[in-house]
């Protein structure tokens, strides 16, 4: 079972004591089956003070060599068992013979299993050497004793982000306390902060008692929390036979003064194994999965609470306590990180409610205090005591550990301590739930919800799923959220139901999961509806209630819905309007039952997130992706035309991209630095990407598209979208790249065909049902066509249109396996290596052939046209919607000679909408889409040839910056006055030129809207 070679050694101690291991005279080495982590034996060392255990074999250390492919570092690993806490420390010394090169110490103040996972070069004292061949373990000087060692791994290459310090090895990976994954790994720092804050504030409290209001608030919360936890699991049924089978599989036995049983490991432990030995070690471990064990504990708790059979309850309680004791013996205890707490929250979600529901049983067994400390440690309860400037909302924390934090807090028996920490919890939540600066998580002023440095509904939903029950729990107590925090959560939820239809959100904001299967959950709206606004006389939030009731399926009723309806709540109508969300680099447009969304990317907002096994072909998903989600009842992706099987990943609707063979489109996923893992989140170097809206009804979105230099830095385009009710006008200009081997396209639509004979309607040709078929034609006259969902596409003359109806084969986005589907696709072809390429088309959502024919004819006459294009060039895209008189302006460059309507120019690239009304007034909306998180060019994003280099966003300091305020200047024809004062806007008149200079203070790419009136009105 042991491995010894040039890469180091692994000792599992399944035979005799390895010949490479010896100990001081007077010490005793033996193999033992009393305690073990893998296999059935460990190495027992009975030592005297200062004794030495020596391992003589090549350690296998390899120094890290800087690269942008893999950041793993050489790491030592060992499991240690102690039957009781001991004084002093173990000293581990690595060297060459008698020469010492590096070392570390490990605390022994524990009982049960603990592990030390220590990186040689980063964590140890001294300087490691490649030819180290001696490990010396020095016993503590304070006393004699016995320790058990297992799974000794001299060297493994480990992701440098994952090592987690704890009470035993507090020096390990200290940088993780402030890293992007600190919410997982900073357990020791958080626990120290909690103990320090608790001691300080309870001392200040002195002998003063907890107020009656606070005491009652805690009692109310304890009852509510118990009721809510039971409500979540009441419908589940767990048979005694199933529970017994799982318990027996854990092989838990109490033998004299000890407990033994099956190893319990978290899945991420395999990251600390040498890759070549990972499967062997996992097999030898035969470990029970931590997540399944904690879920089992929850199942036991619910079954026990629901049982009316005294004998059965006794049996369930026995299994529960046995499993808790064994879990702690395995090292899942206060002060132990088990080597890594990486993504640990997802693996312990069952433990927290289980312990709370079984608090009486734990108290009777004398285990409550120990279990409460365990919950406090692993949930990171101490994060509520960290400095305010470090506080931010985090979807992972809300989703996986906030429940645990609340359980740990409510299990504290001392009322003064519980009140102190509940006050800290309120303060922490109030800060977490305000818009965060820069690209920090979680909430943004425009309704975006952040994770992984971007708007990410999949993670946000999980966060809200954990957060909203806590908001409901705190409501009506002295610890309820502030109004500002509550309103921030509401805005995020209102936005989510806007960019989802009915429950499915747009593909372009699906992160690394372009499956079309992710959906919002109505219950988060129900929780907020039941929480009600702080200090409001009503006991429900009527707006959240209306949203919740609409999101339920027809005929679906819940306890919450019945309660809300009884108080007069009714389902809202489908949302309608336009929502600009520039922190997502996106805009959403709704009418009736349909939703259209567009998304881009910039030098701040990544375009695609790709992992080694997710979204491998998603490079183009934010290249101006325009998706119409309006088919089906309820509306869904599949009935709106998206089916991943056979999907051509080159052709996302609305995007301008090169059509590549899949082997060239496939992501080259790297581990570029120590701030990130194997992932790709490519940026542009352009800051211009975003939109504006007018009256919340219509809007404009635009971007300077520039592909990352990792792929083709020569690929560029300037793209804009003008949303006027059901009409969407799309313009593109300055399309260019140097690729002569592949054609560049702008996709109009790609839709899955439910049957091969479902027609594609083409103006002048009628219903095209041929299958397979492909045409490519240059239009001498205007053309229109319709997708199978009933959306019309108007294409002016002089462009090359491709139409394909065929069976497509494409690789699965996770594993490259072939997938097949039937599709109809239309696109505009710009040829290979285009220079100065351009396009224009318009979409009429939910149209019909008669309407499209009329539109095509009307567009021949300026007087009857639905829209007019006033500028379509490198400097500006300008479109007027003729019936309503709204004009949208995209100024890609500053100009003072626009020559298109009332707007004369601007000193800053910006996006503007104008609409004259009442003959003397002018509605104005303006956005500076540049988030302005930093100025100039970051030199480390460029290689030696000046090409954009891939970097991790987690390495960028500007992610944490507050966006700068920028005052831009607009120039309007005529003399205009503010209808009402606005601190963000000031005017300056130039009577001689009959012009008005409008100064607009912009921040966070938030649209600024105002109403002006003519001076002579």
N, C-alpha and C positions, 0 to 999 in steps of 0.2 A: 504493500500500500504506500510505501514511502518512495519519494522521487529525489534523486540526487544527480545533478548534472551541471554543465557549465552555466546554466541559467539560475542556479541556486538549488534549494531543497525544500521539500514539503514532508513533514513528519506527521503522521496520523496515529502512530504508536499502537498499531493493531497487532504487532508481534512483540518481540522482546525489545528491551531498551536498545535503540540504535547504537552501533559501535562508535559512531561519531560523537556521541554525547557521554560526558563524564562529569563527576562532581567531586568536591573537596572530600578529603578523608573525614569521616565522621558524618557526612551526609549520606542519605540513602536514596537511590533511584530505583523505581520499579514501575511496571505497567499496572494499571488498576482499572477495574470495571465499576468502581464506586461512583465515579462521575465521568461523563464523556460528552463531547460535542459532536463528533462524527464517529462512524463505526461503532465500536462497543468498548473501547478502552481509551485511557489517557495516560500521560506520564505523571507519576506521583513523585514529588520531591519533598522529603523530610529533611529539613535544614536546621543548622545552628546559626546564631547571629554572624553575619558577614560571610557565610559560606558562598562558594561559587559553583555554578553549573556552566560547563563549557561545551560548545558545539564547534567542532572543527570540520569545516567543509566550505567550499567556495560559496559565497553569499549570493553572487549573481547581480550585484548592483550595476546599473548602467546610468551614466549621467544623462540628463535631459539635453537634447540638441534642438535649438530653436527651429521651428518650422510652422507651416500653416495647415498641417494635415492632421496631426495627432498630438495632444498636449499631455499625455499620460506620463506619470512620474513614478520612479522606483519607490516601493513601499514595503515596509515590514509588517507582518501580521501574526498575532498569537492570541489564543483563548486562554484565560486564567480562571481557575475556580478556587474560591476560598470559603471554608465552612464557617468562618466568623471573621468580622472586621479585624484588621491587624494594624499595629503601629508601623510607622516608617514606610519605606518605598522599596520596590525592586529597581535595581539599576541594570540597564541593558547597554553593554559596551561592544562595539563592532570594531574590528581591526584586522591587522595582518600579523599573526603570531602574537607576540607580546606587545606590539605597537598598537596603541589606541587611536582610531580615526574619528569616530563619532559615537554619540551615546544619548540616551534619554532615560528618564525615571518614570515609574508608574506607581500610583498610589494604591494602597491595599485596604482602604477603609470601607470594605464591602463584604457581603456574603453572597454566594451564588456565582454565576458566570459573568465575566467581563472580558472585553477584548481591547487590545491596543493595535491600532492601525496607524502607523507613523511613517511619514515620508522621510526618506533619508536626508536629502539635500535641504529641504525646506524646514523640516520640523526638528531635526536633531541638533544637538550641540556638536561642534566640530565640522570636519569636512570628510565626507565619505570617499572611498577609493574603489576603483573597479576591481582590484584584486584582493579585496577583503576576504578573509577565509576563516575568521574566528569570531564567534559570538560568546560573550561571557555574561551570564546573568548573576548578579550579586544580591544575595539575600539581605534584608534589612538588619541593621545593627541592634535594633531594640530588643528583639526576642527571637526565640526559635519558633518553628512552626511547620506547617504542611501546606503545600500548594499543589494544584493539579494543572497540567498544561495539555493543550490539545491543538491540533491543526496549526502547527508551527510552519509558517510560510516565510522563507527568508527574503524573497523579493517577488513582487508582482507589479505590473504596470497599471496604475490606477488614475482615473480622472482626478485631477488636482482639486476640483471643486467639491468633492464628496466627503473627504475626511472630516470628521466631526469631533471637536474636543468635548471633554466631559470632566467629571470629578477625578477620574483616574489619570487622564492625560490632558491637562488643561492648556497645554502649549501647542497642541496640534492645530494647524490651519487657522490661526487667529484671524487671518484676513476674511474668513467666511463670515465673521460677525458683521461685516459691512458690505458683503457682496450681494449680488442680485438674488442669491438663494439663502440669504441670512434668515428669512422667515422660517426656513426649515432647520438650518444648522446652528443658529446662535442660541441653543438651548441653555448652555451654561451661563452665558451672559445674561439672558433673560431671567433665569432663576436667581442669579446674584442680585440683579436689579430689584426683583420682587422682595427678596429677603431684606435688602437694604431699605427699600421704601416702606415696607411694612413696619420694620423696627422704628424708623424715624417718625412715621405718622401716628403709630399707636402710642409712642412716647409723648408726642405732642398732645394726643387726645387725653393723656393722663387718666385721672379717675372719672372724667365726665362720661356719662352714659350715652348710649345710642338713643336718638330721639324716638318717640313713639311712632312717628310717621315712617322713619327709616325701618324700624323693627317690623311694622306692619307691611311695609313694602317688600321686605325680604320674605316674610311669611307668604304673602300673596304670590310672589315670584316662584317660591318653592312649590306651591300647589299648582300654579299654572304650568310650570316646567314639567312636573310629573304628569299632569294631564296631557300635555302636548306630546311628550315622548311616548306615552302609551297610545295616544291617538294615531301616531305615525305607524304603529306596528300592530294595532289591535286586530286588524283583519287577517293577519298572518297566522297560519296554523302550523305548529311544529309537533310532529308525533314523537312520543317518548322513545319509540324504537330508533328513529333517526338520530335523536339527540344522544341516545346511549351508544349508538354505533360510532359516532364521532368521538365521544368521550373515550371509549375503549381504544380507538385508533391512536389516541394521544399516549397510551400506555403509562398513565400516571399511577405511581405507587408510592405509598408512604412506608418507609422502612426505617424503623427506629427513630432516629433524630433527623431524618432527611427525606426529601421527596425526589423521586426520579421519574423520568418520562422521556418522551420523544422530544428531540430538538425542535425549537420553534425559531424560525428565521424569517427575515424580511427578504423579499425577492431581490432587493438591490445588493445583498451580500455577495452575489456572484461577481459584482464589479471589482471585488478585492481578490479574486482568484486569478492566477495566471490563465490566460485565454486557452492555452493548450490543455489545461487540467480542469477547466471549469465543470464540464459535464461529469467527470469522474468524481470530483469533490461533491457536487450536488447529489449524486447518487449515493455516495458514502454517507453524507449527512442524513439522508432520508428525512428531511426536516418537514414538519408541519408548517404551512404557510401562515405567517402572522395575521394576515387579513382574514383568513378563514377562521382562525382561532378567535379573534376578537368578534367576528360576526357570530360565531358559536356562543360566545358569552352573552351577546345580546339576545340570541334565540332562547338561551336558558332563562335569562331574566324575564323576558316577556312571557314565556311559558309558565314560569313560576308565579308571576303576578296574576296570570289569568286562571290558574288552576284552583279548583275548589276541593281537591283531593289532598288531605293532610299528608298521607304517606308519599304521594307523588311530589308534593312541594318539598318535603324533607329530602327526597332523593335529588331533586333538581338543585336545591341549595347546596347539598354535599358536592355535586359535580362542579357547581359554580366556584365554591371556595377552593376546591382542589385545583381547578384550572388557574385561578388567580394566583395561588401560592406557587404553582409550577411555573407560570409565566414570569413571576418575579425571580424565581430561582434560575431561570434561563437568562436572566440579565435584563429583562424588561422591567426596570425599576428606576426609582428616582436616582438621578446622578449618572445614568449610564446611557451613552449614545449608541452603543452596539456597533461602533465603527463608523456608521453613517446614519444620519437622520434624513438623508436625501429623499424627498417626496414621502416621508414617513406618514404624514397626515392621512393619505389615501388608504393606508394599511391599518389604521387604528380607529376608524370611525365607529366601529361597534363597541369598543371598550368603554367609551365615555358614557353613553346613555345606559349601558349595561350596569356600570358601577353605580350610577345615580339611582336607577330603578331598584337596585339591590342594596341600598345603603343600610337598611335595617339589618339585613343578613350579614353584611360586612362588619357592622358595629358589634353584633353579637359574637362574631368569630374573632374579634380583636384585630381585624384587618382594615378597618375604615381609614385610619390615619395614614397608614402606609400606602393604601390605594389612592387616597386623595393626593398625596405627594407625587405619586406616579402620574396621575392625571395632570397635575399642575406642571410637572416637568415636560411631559411629551406634548401637551397642548401648547406649551410656551406661554402660559398664563402671564409670566413676567414681562411680556412685551408691552403690557399696559403701563409698565413702570419705566420704560425707556424714555430718553429725552424727547420732548415734544417735536423737535425739528426732525426726528427720525420717523415720526409716525406717518403712515400712509395706509390706505385701504389696500387689501391684498386679496384677490379672489381665492387663491389657494387657502389662505388662513380662514376666510369667511366660510368657505366650502367644507374644509376638512377638520379644522381645529377650533373654530369659534364655539361650537357645541361643547367640545371638551373643556374649553376655558370656562364656560358658564357652569358646566357640571362641577368642575374642580372648585370653583368659587362658592357655589351653593352648598357644597359638602363641608365647608369650613364651619366648625361648631362654634368658635368664638365669634360672637356677634360684632364686637368692635373691629376685629380683623376683617370680617366679611363686609362690613360697611365701608371701611377704608378702601378695600379692593373694589367694591361695587362703585364707589365714587370715581376711582381711577378708571374703571371699565367705561363708565358713562363719558368721562373726559376723553378717553381714547377713541371710543366710537364716534363721538361728536367730531373729532378731528379726522378720523378715517373717512367719514362720510361727507366731507367737503371736497369741492373740486381741487385736485392736486396740481401742483405746479409742474410745468414742463411735461415730460412724458412719463411721470411717475404714476403709479397705480393709486386708486382704481377709477375714480370718477372725474369727468371732465365737464367744463361749463356748457358744452353743447349737447350733452346727453351721452357721449361716448363712454364706454366702460372698458378700462384698460387692463391688460395682462400681456406679458411678453412684449412690452413696449409698443403696444398697438391696441386699437379697438378690437375686442375679441369676445363676441357674444357667447361662445361655447364655455369659456372660463367664467365670464361674467354671470351667466345663468347659475352656474354652480355656486359662485360667491353669493348671489342674491338668494339662492335656495337656503344657504346657511344663515344669512344676515336677517332676512325678513322675519323669521320666527322670533329672533332675539328682539327686534324692534317691537314686535307684538307683545313679547314677554314684559318688556320694560314700560310699555304704555300705561299711563295712569299711576305710575309710581314716582317717588322722588328721583329716580334714576333714568327717567325717560329721555329720549334723544332731543336735542335742540331742534327748533323749527327749521333752521338752515340745513342741518344734516338730513332731517326727514325729507325736505323738499328736494335735496340733491338725489336721494334714492328714488323718489317719485319720478323725477325727470328722466332718470336712466330707464326706469320701467316703462314710462310713456313712450320713450324713444324706441325701446325694444319692440313694443307692440306695433310701432309705426314701420320699422324696417323688417318686420316679419309679416308673412301673409300665408294663411291665417296664423299658423304657429311656426312655419318654417322661415328662417331668415335667409337672406340673399347669399348666393354662393361666393361672391367676391369678398365677403366679410367672414368666411367660414374658416379662416386660418389655414391650418394644414389638413383640414378635413373636407375636401371638395366632394362630398358624397350626396348632399341634398337631403340628408336624413336627420340633421340636428334641428331640434324644435325647442321653443320656449315652453315653460310650464305654467299653467294658469295659477297654481297654488301660491306662487310668490306674490301675485296680485291680490289673492284672497287674504294672505297674511297682512299685507299693507292695508287693505280695506278694513280689516278687523282691528288694526292698531290705531287708526284714526289720527288726525292731525294733533300734535301737542297743543294743549290749551284750547282745543275746540270743544264746543258744547255737544256736538254729535259724537256718538260712540262708534261711528264708521266713517271712512273716507269715501265719499260718494263717487269721486272720479275713479279711484282705484276699484271700487265696487263695480262700476259700469264697465271698465276694461275687463275685469275678471269674468263677469257674466257673459260678455261677448265671446271670450276665448273658450268657454266651455263648448263642448260638442252639442248639436241639437238634441234636446231631450235629456241632457246630462244634468243631474242634480246632486249636490253635495250638502253636507251639513252647513258649510259656510254659505253656499248660494241660497239656501232656504232662510238662513238668518238675515242675509242682506236683502232679499226680496221682501221679507216681512217688515223691513224698515224702509220700504219704498224704493229701493234701488232697482234700476232697469239697465239692461245691456245697452251699451253705446252703439251707435252706427259705426260702420267701417270708417277708420280715420281717413281724412282727406286733407290735402295740402302739400307743402314742400318743406322738407327738413334738411337744412344744411348742416353737415357734421364734419367740419374740417379737421378735427382731431382724428377722424377716421379716414381723411382724404376721400370723402364720399358725400353723396347727396341722394335723397330719397324723395320720390314724387308719387302721390297717391290720388286716385279718384275712384269713386264707386268701390268695386271689390278688387281692384288691381293695384299693383305696386311696381314701380320702375326704380331701379337703383343703378348708380354709376360710381365707379371707384378708380382712383389713381394711386400714385405713390410719389414720394419726393425724397429730398435728402434727409428728412426727418422720419418719415413714415415708410416702413418697409412695404414692398409690393407682394412678396410671397414668403410664407414660412414653410420650409421643407425640412424633414428629418430623413434619416436613412431609410425609413420604411413608411413615409407619409408624404403625399403630394409631390411625388418625384417629377411630375410633368406640369407643375403649376406656375411656371415662370411668368406666363403672360396674363395671369388671372386679374391683375390690376392695371393692365395697359389701356385703361379707358373702358373697362368692361361695363357694358350697358345691358342689364338683364331685366326682362319683363316677366313678372311673376303674377299671373292672373288666370290660370287655367285650373279647372277642377272645382269640386264642391265637397269639402272646403278646398280652397286654393292650395296647390302644392307644386313642387318642382317637376314631378313626373308628368303631370297633366299640363304643365307650362312648357314642356319640351326638353327638360334636362333629364337624361338618363346616363349614368356613368359608363355603362357597358357599351363600348364602341365609340364613346365620345372622342372627337378629334381635339386633343389638348392644344393644338395650334389655333383653334378657332373659337375663342370665347366671343360672344356677340359684342360688337362695338370696339373691339381691340384692333390696334394697328401693329402687326407683328410679322416676322419672317416665318414662312411655312417651312419647318425643318423636319428632317427624318427624326424619328423618335430617339434614336441613339444620340443625336446631337441636342435634342430638346431636353433630354434627361438631365436632372440636376447633378452637378458635381459637388456633393455635400462634403464639407471639410470641418475639422475642429480647428478653427483659425487662431484661437488664442485661449488663454486660461480663464477668460471671463465667460466662456460659452462652451457648449458641448458640440456634438456633431449635428450641425443645423445650418440652414441657410436662410438669411433674412436680408435680401439684397435691397440696397438703396439706390436712388438716383443721385446725381449731384445738383439737381435743379430744386429750387425752393418754391417755384410757382406751380402749385397744384391745390385746387380747392374750389369753393363756390360761394355764391351769395343767393339770397332769396328776398322776395318782395311780398309783404303782407302775409307771409306764411303760406302763400298760394302757389306761386311760380318761382323759378330759379334758373341759375346759370352755373355750370360747372366747367372747369378747364384745367389743362395741365400741359406743361412742357415735358413731353415724354423723352427720356434718355435712358437707354438700357445700360445696366451696370457693365463696367469694363471687364469683369470676369468672363462675360460672354461676348457681346459685340457692342463696344462703346461707340461704334460709328452709327448705331441705329437711333434715330431721333424723329420726333414729330411734334407738331403743335395741334392740340385737339380741344374741341369745345362742344358743349351740349347746352341747348337752350330749351327749357321746359315751359311750355305754355299750355295749360290745361291738358288736353289729350294729344297735343302736338309736341313732338320733340325734334328739334333741328340739330343735326350733327355736322360739324365742319372739321376738316383736317387740312393742314398746310405744312410745307417745309418737311415733308417726309423724305428721309434720306438714310442710306447706309452704304457700305462698300461691298456688300455680299452679292457677287455676280452669280453665285451657284444656286441661290434660292430666291423665290419670289416673295415680295412683300404684299400683304393683304390687309384690308379692313373688313372684318366680318360683319355682315348685316344680321344674319341669324343662323343658328344651327339648332335643329329641333329633331328629336326622336319621333319616328313615325310609328304609330300604333299598328298600322297596317301598311303594306307597301303601296296600296292603291289610294291612300289618303292624298288628295291633290295639293299641289302648290299652284296657286292662282297667279298667273302672269298677265299683266295688261296687254291686250292685243293678241294674246295666245289662248286665253281661257285657262281651264283647269288642266294642269300638266300632271298626268298620272304615270307616265312612263317610268319604269324601274328595272334595272339601273339606267341612269342617263346623266350626261354632263354636257353643259354648253358654256361657251365663253364668247361674249359678244361685246363690241363697243357700241355704245348707244349714240345714234345720230339724232335721236329725239328723246324726250323724257320717257322714263319707264316707271312702272310701279309693279309691285308684286306683294303677295301676302303669305305669311307663314300659316301653319295649320292651326294656330291659336287665334287667328282672326286679327292679327296686327298687320297694318299696311305699311309698305316702304316705298317712298317716292324718291326716285333717283333722277336728277337732272341730266341733260344730255352731255355727251363728251366723256363718259366714263366707261370703263370696262367691267362688265358684270359677269361673275361666274355663278352657275347654278348646278348643284350636284344632288342627285337623289340616288343613294347607293347604300349597300351594306358596308359598314366600316369595321375594321379591326384595330383595336388600340390596346396598349399595355395598361394593366391595372396600376393605379397611382401609388399603391403600396408595395407591390411585389413583382411588377412587370408581367404577370400572367396575362395571356391574351384574353380580351373581351370583345364581344361582337354585338352590333346593333344596327338598325336601319335608320337612316337620317336623311333629312332634307337640309341643305346648306346653301346660303347665298353670300357672296362677298364681292368687294370691289378690288380689282387687281391693279397694283402699282408697278408691277414688273420687278426685275432683278436690279439691284443696286440703284434704287431710285434717287433722284436729286430734284428737289423742289416739287415733290409729289403732293397731290391735294385730292380732297374729296368733298362732296356735299350730298347728304341725303336727309330725309325727314321720315319720322315714324309717326303714324297715327294709331294710337292704342285702341284696340277693340273696334276695328273699322269693318268695312265690308267692300266688295268690289265696286258697287255703285258709288260709294263715297270716294274711293280712291280714284275712280275714273273722273268724277267731277273735280276733284282736287287737281289732278294732272292737267285737266283742261283749263281750270281757273288760273293755274300758275303761269299760263302763257300771257296773261294780262296783268300788268302791274296794278290795275285798279281792282281786280278780283282776287289777287294772290292771297294765300293764307299767310305768307311771310315774305319778307324781302331781306336779302343779304346785302348789307351796306359796305362791309369790309371783310376781306377773306385773304389775308396775307400774313407775312411773318410778324408784322407789328401788331395787328389787331384782327379780331373776328367780331363782327357786329351784326346783329339780326334784330329786325323789327317784326313783331306779331301784329298783323294789320288790323284785325277786328277790335282788339282791345287797346292798341296803341302803346304796348309795352316794348321797350327796346333794351336788349341785353348787350353789354359791351365787355369784351375780353381784351384788355390791353396787356399783351405779352411784353411790351416795352413801354417806357415812358414816352410821351409825345405831347406836343402842344398844338398839333395841326391834324386832328383826327378827321375832320371833314365828314362827320356822320351824325346828324341830328344836333340836339342841344348840347351834347358833351363835346367840348373843344379839345380836351386832353387831360392828362394827369402826369404828375412828376414821378409816379411810382407805378410799376406794373400792378394791376389790380383788376377786379371784376365788379361791374356796376350794372344796376338796373334802374331805368327811368320810366315813369309813366305820368303823362299830363292828365290832370283831372279837373273837372269843374271850370275849365277854360283858363283858370288863373293860378292853379296850384300844380306842384310837381312832387311826386313821390320819388324818393331817392334811396337806394340801397347800395352800399359799397363794402367791399371786403378786400383787405390786404391778405392774400392767402399764405403769405410767408409767416410761419410761426415764429421766426426770429429768435431761435434758441441759441444761435451763434452767428457771428459775422465772418466773412471771408472764407478762405479755403483751409481745410484741415490737411496739412502736409502729409500726415501719416496715412491718409486715405489715398495717397498717390504713390505709384511705384517709381522706379528710377527713370522711366520713360514718360512720366506724367499721366499714365493711365490709372483709372480708378481701381483701387485695391480693396479686396474684401476685408471688412473689419466687423467685429461683433458690436451690436448696439450696446451691449452691457459694458463695453469698455469705454463708452463715450461719456465724458463728464457732463456734456451739455444736455443729456437726457434729464438731468435734475435741475436744469436752469429754468427760471421763470421767463416766459417769453417777453421780449422787449416791447415797449410801447413805441409805435411809429406814427408820426403825424404825416399823412400824405395830403397832397393838394390836388383838387379837381378844378377844372376851368369850365364854367357853364356860360353859354350864351344868354345874355339878358341880366337884368338886375333882380336878384332874388333875396328874400328875407326868410328867416326861420319862423315857421308857424308857432312853434313853442321852443323854449330854451332847452338846450341839450349840452351838457358839459363836455361832450366829446366833439362838438362841432362849433366852429366859429367861421364867420364870413368876412370877406374883404371885397369891396366893390371897386371896379375900374370903370367909372362912368364914361370916360372917353372911348373905351373899347366896347362899351355896352356888354360888360362881362362881370361875372362873379367868381371870385376865387373861394373855394370851399375847403377849409382845413378840417380834416377828419382824423381824430385820434383812434388808432386801431390797435387791438391787442388780441392775441389768441385766435386770430383769423375768424373772429366773431363778426357776422354782418352788422353793420351800423345802418339803421334805417331812420329817415326823417321826412318831414313834410315841409316843403318850401312854398312860398307864395310870391307872385310878382309884386314888385314894389309899387306899381301903379294900380294894383287891384283894390 
